Amino acid sequence: MLDLLRRLFPICRSITGDGVRETLAILREYLPDLAVHDVPSGTRVFDWIVPEEWNMRGARLTGPDGGVIADVSDNNLHVVGYSEPVDRVLPLEELQEHLHSRPDMPSAIPYVTSYYARRWGFCLAHERREKLKPGLYHARIDATLAPGSLTYGELVIPGEEREEVFLTTYICHPSMANNELSGPVVLTELARWLLSKSRRYTYRIVFAPETIGAITYLSFHAEALKKRVVAGFNLTCMGDERAYSYLPSRKGGTLADRIALHVLRHFYPDFVSYTFLDRQSDERQYCAPGIDLPLCSVMRTKYGSYPEYHTSLDNLDVVTGKGLAGGYAVMRRCLEALEENFVYAAEILCEPQMGRRGLYPTLGRAGSTNGHVANLMNLLAYTDGQTPLLDIAETISLDIFQCVEMAKILLEKRIIHK
């Protein structure tokens, strides 16, 4: 995952353009069946219009002495996303209207975009901006802003059932490691794992530009998704080592919410829990009124909650192999829990004679039915053909994977059936 992230890091991505297509082409090397779709500029998608396509070939700001102030060949964040082309010489006081920096983070280049209003600009570290001297500056942005398309990738992995688990992430930010690339690389690895195993559910995996990409995808697929999706997860900010985080669906309580909380409480109990009021990513679209997919977000440190967020400091020092492995592990556990959440029914009326099956002590004394025996009997008490295993695990205060192992014992002894 870290090798893939390093490979994707230098690409200049935006909500449209060659950077998105280059990113998807690399992901297809890992996922050959990933389908790539293009939606033309000008297409109406709910209340939005797919914008013109933006491609940047180069951008440089030079000072009065000819020295380079900012160059996108050094960092993609130096240019305001979706800047219109410009080639001008202008004084510092006029240039300042087109410069962006963060006084609170003087060494960081901020991430700034202007997708839906025509403008141009450069971003630079505030400490560099403060040293600019009066004089004439040459601003040159070699970019195209013209009719093209919005591009997204989709992979459907069939399972035994038509019911779907929806997994999505975004591919629209330039070089930011945790906020942008940790989600796609973890989702790619999860997809590879799913392809390697037998699957109960069908998995629909989408790589799309944030916001406008999700809206575009939903404009074509919302009705089908609402009929088929039983659980969904938005993957973002999966690669640092600081925390685990959970952000619920709009109303909470969906199967995805319950699975996520179960896994986090049992295996990552120090996780940070947020509310839907803290949303900033594509859960805004997938959980919107009238869409209401059963989707939540499981993250490492949540977007906007770590200091490097949306700056050049969100780099390969923030994301680590250990961090990505943790992001992958928590999501894999969530998917494994979903796959194992069967309903079981008892084969025998009243309690079965467990002793002759070697599952119950034949010598009765104080404490002889504690621990494993009690857990086994408690699980059996709820195998009524109606209660999913997740509900049983929550009721008897065990994690679902402990219940899976006990269910295997009872299945083997033909005491229960799926």
C-alpha positions in Angstrom: 0.0 0.0 0.0 2.8 2.4 0.9 4.6 1.7 -2.4 1.3 2.4 -4.3 0.8 5.6 -2.4 4.3 6.8 -3.2 3.7 6.2 -6.9 0.4 8.1 -6.9 1.6 11.0 -4.7 3.3 13.2 -7.5 0.2 13.2 -9.8 -1.7 16.5 -10.1 -5.3 15.5 -9.6 -8.4 17.6 -9.5 -12.1 16.9 -9.9 -11.6 16.3 -13.6 -8.8 15.8 -16.0 -5.8 13.8 -16.9 -4.6 13.4 -13.3 -7.8 11.4 -12.4 -7.4 9.2 -15.5 -3.7 8.6 -14.8 -4.6 7.6 -11.2 -7.3 5.2 -12.3 -5.0 3.7 -15.0 -2.5 2.8 -12.2 -5.2 1.4 -10.0 -6.3 -0.8 -13.0 -2.9 -2.5 -12.9 -3.9 -3.8 -9.4 -7.6 -4.2 -10.3 -7.8 -5.2 -14.0 -11.7 -5.3 -14.0 -12.0 -1.7 -12.8 -14.3 0.0 -15.3 -13.6 3.6 -16.1 -16.5 5.9 -17.0 -16.5 9.4 -18.4 -19.4 11.8 -18.0 -19.3 14.8 -20.4 -19.0 18.4 -19.2 -22.4 20.1 -19.2 -24.3 17.0 -18.0 -26.9 17.9 -15.4 -26.5 15.7 -12.3 -29.3 16.6 -9.8 -28.8 20.3 -9.0 -25.3 20.4 -10.4 -23.6 20.6 -13.8 -20.5 18.6 -14.6 -17.9 21.3 -15.0 -15.4 21.9 -17.8 -12.3 19.8 -17.6 -9.2 21.3 -16.1 -5.7 20.3 -17.0 -2.5 22.0 -15.9 0.7 21.7 -17.8 2.8 24.0 -15.6 2.7 27.1 -13.4 5.4 29.4 -12.1 5.6 32.6 -10.3 8.9 34.6 -10.5 10.0 37.7 -8.7 11.5 41.0 -9.7 15.0 39.5 -9.8 13.9 36.5 -11.8 14.0 34.1 -8.8 11.3 31.4 -8.6 8.7 32.1 -5.9 6.4 29.1 -6.6 6.6 26.3 -9.2 4.2 23.4 -9.5 7.0 21.2 -10.6 8.2 21.5 -7.0 4.7 21.0 -5.4 1.3 20.6 -7.0 -0.3 22.7 -4.3 1.5 25.8 -5.5 -1.4 26.6 -7.9 -5.0 27.2 -6.9 -7.0 24.3 -8.2 -8.9 25.0 -11.4 -7.0 28.3 -12.0 -7.7 29.7 -15.4 -4.7 30.3 -17.7 -2.7 33.5 -17.1 0.5 35.1 -18.3 0.9 38.4 -16.7 3.5 40.8 -15.2 2.0 42.7 -12.3 3.2 44.6 -9.2 3.3 43.0 -5.8 0.3 44.9 -4.4 -1.9 43.6 -7.3 -0.4 40.1 -7.0 -1.3 39.8 -3.4 -5.0 39.4 -4.4 -4.0 36.2 -6.1 -1.8 34.8 -3.3 -2.8 32.4 -0.6 -1.0 31.4 2.6 -1.7 30.4 6.2 -0.3 32.6 8.9 -1.1 29.9 11.4 1.0 27.4 9.6 3.9 29.6 8.2 5.9 26.7 6.7 3.0 25.0 4.9 1.6 25.5 1.4 -2.2 25.5 1.7 -4.5 23.6 -0.6 -6.9 26.1 -2.2 -9.4 25.5 -5.0 -11.9 27.5 -7.1 -13.9 24.9 -9.0 -17.0 26.9 -9.8 -15.8 30.5 -10.1 -13.2 31.7 -12.6 -10.0 32.9 -11.0 -6.3 32.2 -10.8 -3.8 32.1 -8.0 -0.7 30.8 -6.3 -0.3 29.2 -2.9 2.9 29.5 -0.9 4.3 29.2 2.6 3.4 32.3 4.6 7.0 32.7 5.7 8.0 32.9 2.0 5.2 35.3 1.3 6.2 37.7 4.0 9.7 38.1 2.4 8.3 39.2 -1.0 9.7 42.6 -2.0 8.0 45.3 -4.0 8.4 45.1 -7.7 7.1 43.4 -10.8 6.2 39.7 -10.7 5.6 37.3 -13.6 2.7 35.0 -13.1 2.3 32.2 -15.6 -0.2 29.4 -15.4 -0.3 27.1 -18.4 -3.6 25.4 -18.0 -6.7 24.4 -20.1 -10.3 24.8 -19.0 -12.5 23.4 -21.7 -15.3 20.9 -22.4 -14.2 17.4 -21.5 -15.5 14.9 -18.9 -15.6 13.8 -15.3 -14.0 10.4 -14.8 -14.7 7.8 -12.2 -13.9 4.1 -11.6 -16.2 1.3 -10.6 -15.6 -2.3 -9.7 -18.4 -4.8 -9.0 -17.3 -8.0 -7.3 -20.1 -10.6 -7.4 -21.0 -12.6 -4.4 -23.5 -15.4 -3.6 -26.2 -12.8 -2.8 -27.3 -9.9 -4.9 -27.4 -7.6 -1.8 -24.5 -5.2 -2.0 -21.9 -3.7 0.3 -20.9 -0.3 -1.1 -17.3 0.9 -0.7 -16.3 4.3 -1.9 -13.3 6.8 -1.8 -12.3 9.9 -3.7 -9.5 10.6 -6.2 -9.5 14.3 -6.7 -6.8 15.9 -4.5 -3.3 16.7 -5.6 -0.3 15.6 -3.5 -1.7 15.0 0.0 -1.0 11.6 1.5 -3.5 11.0 4.3 -6.4 13.1 3.1 -6.3 11.9 -0.4 -4.3 8.8 -1.1 -4.7 6.6 2.0 -8.3 5.9 1.1 -7.7 4.7 -2.5 -4.7 2.6 -1.6 -6.5 0.9 1.4 -9.6 0.3 -0.8 -7.5 -1.1 -3.6 -6.0 -3.6 -1.1 -9.4 -4.5 0.3 -10.7 -5.1 -3.2 -7.7 -7.4 -3.9 -8.5 -9.3 -0.7 -12.2 -9.6 -1.6 -11.3 -11.0 -5.0 -9.2 -13.7 -3.4 -12.0 -15.2 -1.2 -15.5 -16.5 -1.5 -18.0 -13.8 -0.8 -21.5 -13.8 0.6 -22.3 -10.3 -0.5 -21.7 -8.5 -3.8 -19.3 -5.6 -3.4 -19.6 -2.4 -5.4 -16.4 -0.3 -5.2 -16.3 3.3 -6.5 -13.3 5.6 -7.0 -14.7 9.1 -7.8 -13.9 12.8 -7.4 -15.2 14.1 -4.1 -18.6 15.8 -4.0 -19.3 16.3 -7.7 -18.1 12.7 -8.5 -20.4 11.3 -5.8 -23.3 13.4 -7.0 -22.7 12.3 -10.6 -22.5 8.7 -9.6 -25.7 8.9 -7.6 -27.5 10.7 -10.4 -27.2 7.5 -12.4 -27.3 4.8 -9.7 -29.2 6.1 -6.7 -32.4 4.0 -7.2 -30.5 0.8 -7.8 -28.3 1.4 -4.8 -31.2 2.1 -2.5 -32.7 -1.3 -3.4 -29.6 -3.3 -3.1 -27.1 -1.8 -0.6 -27.3 -3.3 2.9 -24.2 -1.5 4.2 -21.6 1.0 3.0 -18.4 2.7 4.0 -16.7 5.9 2.9 -12.9 5.4 3.1 -10.7 8.4 3.8 -7.8 9.4 6.0 -6.7 5.8 6.6 -3.0 6.2 6.9 -1.7 7.9 10.0 -0.9 6.3 13.4 -2.7 8.7 15.7 -6.2 7.6 16.2 -9.2 5.6 14.9 -12.4 7.5 14.2 -16.0 6.9 13.4 -18.6 9.2 11.7 -22.1 7.9 11.5 -24.7 7.9 8.8 -27.2 10.8 9.0 -29.6 9.1 11.4 -27.2 6.4 12.7 -28.3 2.9 13.6 -27.8 1.3 10.1 -26.1 -2.1 9.8 -22.9 -0.3 8.7 -23.0 1.9 11.8 -23.6 -1.0 14.1 -20.9 -3.1 12.5 -18.4 -0.2 12.7 -19.1 0.5 16.3 -19.0 -3.2 17.3 -15.5 -3.6 15.7 -14.2 -0.3 17.1 -15.4 -0.9 20.6 -14.0 -4.4 20.8 -10.7 -4.0 18.9 -9.9 -0.2 18.9 -11.6 1.0 22.1 -9.8 4.4 22.2 -11.5 5.5 19.0 -12.9 9.0 18.6 -16.7 9.2 17.9 -18.1 12.0 15.9 -21.6 13.0 14.8 -23.1 13.6 11.4 -22.8 17.3 12.1 -19.0 16.8 11.7 -19.3 15.6 8.1 -17.1 17.0 5.4 -16.7 14.1 3.0 -18.9 12.1 0.6 -21.2 10.9 3.4 -22.9 14.3 2.7 -24.1 12.9 -0.6 -24.6 9.2 0.1 -26.6 10.0 3.3 -28.5 13.0 1.9 -32.3 13.0 2.4 -33.9 11.0 -0.3 -30.7 9.0 -0.9 -30.1 7.7 2.7 -27.8 4.9 1.9 -26.8 2.9 5.0 -23.2 4.3 4.9 -20.8 5.6 7.6 -17.1 6.5 7.7 -14.4 4.6 9.6 -11.1 6.5 9.6 -7.8 6.9 11.3 -7.5 10.5 12.4 -10.5 12.3 10.9 -10.2 14.9 8.1 -9.8 18.4 9.6 -8.7 17.0 12.9 -4.9 16.6 12.3 -2.7 19.7 11.9 -1.3 18.9 8.4 -4.8 18.6 6.8 -5.2 20.3 3.5 -1.6 21.5 3.3 1.7 20.4 1.9 2.6 19.0 5.3 0.1 16.1 4.7 3.0 14.2 3.1 4.8 10.9 3.3 5.9 11.6 6.8 2.2 11.6 8.0 1.3 8.3 6.3 3.2 5.2 7.3 3.1 1.5 6.5 1.9 0.8 10.1 -0.8 3.4 9.8 -2.1 2.0 6.5 -2.0 -1.5 7.9 -4.2 -0.3 10.7 -6.6 1.4 8.4 -6.8 -1.8 6.3 -7.2 -4.0 9.4 -10.2 -2.1 10.8 -12.0 -2.1 7.5 -11.3 -5.8 6.8 -12.7 -6.7 10.3 -15.8 -4.7 9.4 -16.3 -6.6 6.2 -15.5 -9.9 7.8 -18.1 -9.1 10.5 -20.7 -8.3 7.8 -19.9 -11.6 6.0 -20.4 -13.6 9.2 -23.6 -11.9 10.4 -25.8 -14.9 9.7 -29.1 -15.8 11.4 -29.0 -19.2 13.1 -31.8 -21.5 14.2 -31.8 -24.2 16.8 -32.4 -27.8 15.6 -33.7 -29.0 18.9 -36.6 -27.9 21.1 -35.5 -26.9 24.6 -31.9 -27.2 25.6 -30.0 -30.0 23.8 -28.2 -32.6 25.9 -24.9 -30.9 25.6 -23.0 -33.3 28.0 -23.2 -36.3 25.6 -21.8 -34.1 22.9 -18.8 -33.2 25.0 -19.9 -29.5 25.3 -21.1 -29.4 28.9 -19.5 -30.7 32.2 -20.9 -34.0 33.4 -19.9 -33.2 36.9 -22.0 -30.4 38.3 -20.3 -28.1 40.9 -20.1 -24.4 41.5 -18.5 -22.6 38.6 -18.5 -25.6 36.3 -20.7 -23.7 33.7 -18.9 -20.4 33.7 -16.7 -19.0 30.9 -16.9 -20.9 27.6 -19.8 -23.1 28.6 -21.9 -20.1 29.7 -21.1 -18.3 26.5 -22.0 -21.3 24.4 -25.3 -21.7 26.2 -26.0 -18.0 25.9 -25.5 -18.0 22.2 -27.7 -21.0 21.8 -30.4 -19.3 23.8 -30.8 -16.7 21.0 -30.5 -18.9 17.9 -34.2 -18.5 17.2 -34.1 -18.1 13.4 -34.7 -14.4 13.7 -31.7 -12.8 15.5 -28.6 -12.0 13.5 -25.3 -13.0 15.0 -24.2 -9.3 15.5 -27.3 -8.8 17.8 -26.5 -12.0 19.7 -22.9 -10.9 20.2 -24.0 -7.5 21.5 -26.5 -9.1 23.8 -24.0 -11.6 25.4 -21.2 -9.0 25.4 -18.8 -10.9 23.1 -17.2 -9.8 19.8 -18.8 -11.3 16.8 -15.8 -13.4 15.9 -15.9 -15.2 19.2 -19.5 -16.0 18.4 -18.6 -17.2 14.9 -16.2 -19.8 16.5 -18.9 -21.0 18.9 -21.4 -21.2 16.1 -19.0 -23.4 14.2 -19.0 -25.8 17.1 -22.8 -25.9 17.3 -23.0 -26.3 13.5 -20.6 -29.2 13.6 -22.6 -30.9 16.3 -25.8 -30.3 14.3 -27.4 -28.3 17.1 -28.1 -25.3 15.0 -28.3 -24.4 11.3 -27.9 -21.2 9.2 
